[in-house]
């Protein structure tokens, strides 16, 4: 599993634009996060997002410009 991270305006726009199960396309930098849990070093792959969009091969989307 790869976790996703988005911050600031991108995170707000993602929350407002997508719902669970929506087909999406994510772009970003793949990295690895490390931390300690119960004295053990653990790690996880993470995609640091810089953009995202609806996957238009599987659905239609209507753009509502910002005001």
Protein Blocks (a to p, Z undefined) as FASTA:
>chain_A
ZZdddehjllmmmmmmpcehiacddddddddddddeehiacdddddddfbdcddfklbcc
dddddZZ
